[in-house]
Amino acid sequence: MHVSDGYPFRWPQDPPRWLAGRDRLGAWVSESDGDIDGHLSLLGLDETRARREWREGVPAPVDRLAVISRFFVAPGARGRGIGSALLRAAEEHATTNDLRLVLEVADHNHDAIAFYERRGWERVGNASLLLDDGHSVLPLLLFVLPEST
């Protein structure tokens, strides 16, 4: 994924630890013939990491927000419904646990943006990620999943 799509933008020093994420509420994996072809983590937030646009976009306390993260489908596995199945599993988990879903996506990732919009996610703002060089930024789009979806 990193080579083909530039995701994650910064390759982690410890990929398994990065994949697990901190404050993990759940994780789902798709595999075919023993190879992982998709992954999604659902991470909890606290006041320091909950973006203002997310808090304004959904009527829920911060401890009820959960961010879709570490979400990818291998290039050779795309178009088979894997991403939809992983996202549906996270959405069902969120509904069962009274969580509201949010996410951020790099603004250049047009396929991912279209995927979320087709599924009813609403864009609520923009943000940026400061890169390791200390002055470059990665523009992000912020989304929430409306309650009716």
PyMOL commands that set and color helices and strands:
alter all, ss='L'
color gray80, all
select helices_A, chain A and resi 2-5+15-20+52-57+62-64+75-77+82-96+110-118
alter helices_A, ss='H'
color red, helices_A
select strands_A, chain A and resi 24-32+35-44+65-73+100-106+122-130+137-144
alter strands_A, ss='S'
color yellow, strands_A
deselect
rebuild
show_as cartoon
